[in-house]
Amino acid sequence: MSISTSSVIRTAGAAPLRQLLRYDQTVPRTLVHRAAVAEVFLTDGCRLEDMDRFLIAAQWPRSHGLYEPDAAGFTDPVLLVETVRQAAIYTAHRFHEVPLAHRFIFCDLDLQIEEPALLRVGGAPLRAVLDGRFTPEANQSAKRFGARFEAVIRVNGQRCGRASVRLLAVGDQLYTMLRHRDSAPAGGPLPPRPRTLLPAAEVGQVRPENVLLSSEGPGTYGVHLDTEHPGYFEHASDHVPGMALVEAFRQAGHQLLRQSGNPRTQMMTACEVAFGSFGELDAPLLIQAYDASSEVAPGNHVVRMTATQGERTLARATSVYRPQPAASAR
């Protein structure tokens, strides 16, 4: 696939360009595979002269049905993951001419929040810029496009963290082959949601309707998906959405730390997820989690998790939690 030459900025530095990015409207929702304009967080983008470097602008709402700031007023870290996901898709479509009809499969992601105090919500929506590099893989074709997107995340002009995602974009025929390569046979209707899910505060959520987990024993959680949920199923999906798994991992980590008696409010400041298999909507889904904090320096809390359906491993994750910044931090 060729590289689009639209919006190439010829400049020696990116800093002045960040001031030229626009925030007055979103990018077209089709370029980030969203059904609702309200779920689009990107507002602008350009490619720098060296051709593999991009600046992507985003605006984060002060309140959102799914990515709601926590009780202390910090932006949901999973919103950063969603923003990076959208940026990777946007860059592939706009600057690498990947067909809009291609299906995107995310293979892994890594988010590192270095300055969580910058995520405190104030009197106006936060403005973010992703200063990223998009590295296509060598074996490209009209039916398959693979790449890694790596970015430094700046919030209101200051470096906040970094992120990386690897993606695969494929046509319908190849998607069908990959989708059903190791899928379990259809098992019938979606398992009913239990009457009692975990309290929202225990899993780092604000709204009860966004809770995904039930407790199935120490360190074991059932994941319960409502296919009518406007956030987790923003558009129809034939499998468990990757972002729903990311959120389920985050919730499991929060609950495990609370159960272990950690007295302070924790904020997820890093997560690594490796996706291994498509998740079925009609089969029970479990997350196993354990506290691995003894493996790292004091002050950080690490949770390692695995999502499974039967004998299949859907994904593995490692999340890092730190105490929220003090109220005076800005």
C-alpha positions in Angstrom: 0.0 0.0 0.0 1.2 3.5 -0.8 1.7 6.3 1.7 -0.6 9.2 1.3 1.1 12.6 0.8 -1.8 14.7 2.2 -1.1 17.0 5.1 2.7 16.6 5.0 4.3 19.3 7.2 7.8 20.3 6.3 9.5 21.4 9.4 12.5 20.8 11.5 10.6 20.4 14.8 7.3 19.2 16.0 6.8 21.6 18.9 5.5 24.5 16.9 3.1 22.2 15.0 1.4 21.0 18.2 0.1 24.6 18.5 -1.4 24.4 15.0 -3.5 21.3 15.5 -7.2 21.9 15.7 -9.7 21.0 18.4 -12.9 22.4 17.1 -14.4 19.2 15.6 -13.7 15.5 15.5 -12.1 13.6 12.7 -14.7 11.6 10.6 -16.0 8.7 12.7 -15.5 6.3 9.9 -11.7 6.8 10.1 -11.7 5.5 13.7 -14.4 2.8 13.3 -16.9 4.4 15.6 -20.7 4.5 15.0 -21.3 7.5 17.2 -19.6 10.9 16.8 -19.7 11.2 20.6 -17.3 8.3 20.8 -14.6 9.9 18.6 -11.9 11.6 20.6 -9.5 12.6 17.8 -9.7 16.1 16.4 -6.8 16.5 13.9 -3.7 14.9 12.5 -0.7 15.6 10.3 2.4 13.7 9.1 5.8 15.2 9.5 8.3 15.5 6.7 10.2 12.3 7.7 7.1 10.4 6.6 6.8 7.9 9.4 6.1 10.4 12.2 2.7 11.8 13.0 1.0 14.3 15.3 -2.5 13.3 16.3 -4.7 15.7 18.4 -7.4 14.5 20.8 -9.8 16.1 23.3 -11.0 14.2 26.3 -14.4 15.0 27.8 -14.8 16.1 31.4 -17.5 13.5 31.7 -18.4 10.4 29.7 -20.8 7.5 30.0 -18.0 4.9 30.1 -14.8 6.7 30.6 -15.9 8.7 33.6 -13.3 10.5 35.7 -12.8 8.8 39.1 -14.0 10.1 42.4 -10.8 12.1 42.8 -11.2 13.8 39.4 -8.7 11.9 37.3 -9.2 11.0 33.7 -9.9 7.3 33.2 -6.6 5.7 32.0 -8.6 3.3 29.8 -9.6 6.4 27.8 -5.9 6.8 26.9 -5.9 3.3 25.6 -9.0 4.0 23.5 -7.4 7.2 22.2 -4.2 5.3 21.1 -6.4 2.7 19.4 -8.3 5.3 17.5 -5.0 7.1 16.5 -3.5 3.8 15.1 -6.7 3.2 13.0 -6.8 6.8 11.8 -3.2 6.8 10.8 -3.6 3.6 8.8 -6.6 4.9 6.9 -5.6 8.5 6.3 -1.9 8.2 5.7 -1.4 4.6 4.5 -4.6 4.2 2.5 -5.8 1.1 4.2 -9.3 0.5 2.9 -12.2 1.6 5.2 -13.8 -1.8 4.8 -10.8 -3.6 6.3 -11.2 -5.2 9.8 -8.7 -4.2 12.5 -7.3 -6.8 14.8 -5.2 -5.6 17.8 -2.4 -7.9 18.8 -0.9 -6.2 21.8 -0.9 -2.8 23.6 1.4 -1.1 26.1 0.5 2.1 28.1 2.8 3.8 30.5 1.5 6.9 32.4 4.6 8.7 33.7 2.9 11.9 35.1 -0.6 10.9 36.3 -1.1 14.3 37.9 -1.6 15.7 34.4 -4.8 13.7 34.0 -6.7 15.6 36.7 -9.9 17.0 35.1 -10.2 20.8 35.5 -12.5 23.5 34.2 -12.1 22.6 30.5 -11.6 19.4 28.5 -8.0 18.1 28.4 -6.2 18.5 25.1 -3.8 15.7 24.2 -1.3 15.2 21.4 0.1 11.9 20.3 3.6 12.3 18.8 3.8 8.9 17.1 5.7 6.7 14.7 3.9 4.2 12.5 6.1 1.3 11.4 4.5 -1.0 8.8 5.5 -4.6 8.6 7.3 -5.9 5.6 4.9 -8.5 4.3 2.1 -6.2 3.2 -0.6 -6.9 0.5 -3.9 -5.6 -0.7 -5.6 -8.0 1.8 -3.3 -7.6 4.8 -1.7 -4.6 6.5 0.3 -4.9 9.7 2.0 -2.2 11.7 3.1 -0.9 15.1 2.1 2.5 16.3 4.3 4.0 19.1 3.6 7.4 20.6 4.6 9.9 23.3 1.4 11.3 24.9 1.4 15.0 25.8 -1.4 16.5 27.8 -1.9 20.3 27.7 1.6 20.6 26.3 3.4 18.4 28.9 4.7 14.9 28.5 2.3 12.5 30.3 3.4 9.1 29.1 3.9 6.8 26.1 2.0 4.0 24.4 2.4 1.3 21.7 0.0 -0.9 19.8 0.5 -3.6 17.2 -2.4 -4.0 14.7 -3.4 -6.1 11.8 -5.9 -4.8 9.2 -7.4 -7.5 6.9 -10.1 -7.9 4.2 -13.3 -9.9 4.9 -12.1 -13.2 3.5 -8.9 -13.2 5.6 -10.8 -12.0 8.6 -13.2 -14.8 8.4 -10.4 -17.3 8.2 -8.6 -15.8 11.2 -11.8 -15.3 13.2 -12.7 -19.0 13.0 -9.3 -20.6 13.0 -9.3 -21.5 16.7 -12.8 -20.5 17.7 -14.9 -22.7 20.0 -18.1 -24.1 18.5 -21.2 -21.9 19.1 -22.6 -22.7 22.5 -26.0 -21.1 22.3 -27.4 -17.9 23.7 -25.3 -15.4 25.7 -24.9 -16.5 29.3 -27.3 -14.6 31.6 -25.7 -11.8 33.7 -25.8 -12.7 37.4 -28.0 -10.7 39.6 -25.1 -9.4 41.7 -22.0 -7.9 40.1 -19.2 -6.4 42.2 -19.8 -2.9 43.5 -18.6 -0.1 41.2 -16.3 1.4 43.8 -14.5 -2.0 44.2 -13.5 -2.2 40.6 -12.5 1.4 40.0 -15.8 2.3 38.2 -18.2 5.2 39.0 -21.3 3.9 37.3 -22.8 0.5 38.3 -23.9 -0.2 34.7 -20.3 -0.3 33.6 -19.3 -3.1 36.0 -18.3 -6.2 34.2 -17.2 -8.6 36.9 -18.6 -11.0 39.4 -16.5 -12.7 42.1 -16.0 -16.4 41.5 -13.5 -17.1 44.3 -10.2 -15.6 45.4 -8.5 -14.0 42.4 -11.1 -15.3 40.0 -13.7 -13.2 38.2 -16.5 -13.9 35.8 -16.8 -11.4 32.9 -20.3 -10.5 32.0 -21.0 -8.6 28.8 -24.2 -6.8 27.9 -24.3 -6.6 24.1 -26.7 -3.6 24.4 -24.2 -1.6 26.4 -23.6 1.6 24.4 -19.9 1.8 25.4 -18.6 -1.8 25.3 -20.6 -2.5 22.2 -20.5 0.9 20.6 -21.1 -1.0 17.3 -22.0 -4.6 16.6 -19.3 -7.2 17.2 -19.1 -10.9 16.5 -16.6 -11.4 19.4 -15.6 -10.0 22.8 -14.4 -6.5 22.0 -10.7 -6.0 22.9 -11.4 -2.8 24.8 -14.0 -4.6 26.9 -11.2 -7.1 27.9 -8.9 -4.2 28.7 -11.6 -2.7 31.0 -12.2 -6.1 32.6 -8.5 -6.5 33.4 -8.5 -3.0 34.9 -11.5 -3.8 37.1 -10.0 -7.1 38.2 -6.8 -5.4 39.2 -8.6 -2.8 41.3 -10.7 -5.4 43.1 -7.8 -7.7 43.8 -5.8 -4.9 45.4 -8.8 -3.9 47.5 -9.2 -7.5 48.7 -5.6 -7.7 49.6 -6.2 -4.8 52.1 -4.4 -2.0 50.3 -5.8 1.1 52.2 -5.1 3.8 49.6 -7.0 4.6 46.4 -5.0 3.2 43.5 -4.8 4.5 40.0 -3.7 2.3 37.0 -0.6 3.9 35.6 0.5 1.1 33.2 -0.9 -1.8 31.4 0.4 -4.4 29.0 -2.0 -6.7 27.2 -1.2 -9.4 24.7 -4.2 -10.8 22.8 -4.0 -14.4 21.7 -7.5 -15.5 20.6 -10.9 -14.2 19.8 -13.4 -14.4 22.6 -16.9 -15.8 22.0 -20.0 -14.0 23.2 -21.9 -17.2 24.0 -19.3 -18.9 26.4 -18.3 -18.2 30.0 -15.3 -15.9 30.3 -13.0 -15.9 33.4 -10.2 -13.8 34.6 -7.5 -15.2 36.9 -5.5 -12.5 38.7 -2.7 -12.5 41.3 -0.8 -9.8 43.1 2.8 -9.7 41.8 3.8 -6.6 43.7 6.7 -8.4 45.4 8.4 -8.5 42.0 8.8 -4.8 41.8 10.1 -1.8 43.9 8.0 -0.7 46.9 5.2 1.8 46.1 4.1 0.1 42.9 1.4 -2.6 42.9 1.5 -5.1 40.1 -1.3 -7.5 39.1 -0.9 -10.2 36.5 -4.0 -11.6 34.8 -5.2 -14.2 32.3 -8.5 -14.2 30.5 -9.8 -17.7 29.5 -12.7 -19.4 27.9 -12.5 -23.1 28.7 -9.1 -24.2 27.7 -8.4 -21.3 25.4 -6.4 -18.3 26.6 -7.8 -15.1 25.1 -5.3 -12.6 26.5 -2.7 -12.0 29.2 -2.2 -8.7 31.0 0.0 -7.0 33.5 -1.2 -3.8 35.2 0.6 -1.4 37.5 -1.2 0.6 40.2 0.1 3.6 42.2 -1.5 5.8 44.8 -3.3 8.7 43.2 -1.3 12.0 43.2 -2.0 14.4 46.1 -4.9 16.8 45.7 -2.6 19.7 45.3 -0.7 18.2 42.3 -1.3 19.9 39.0 
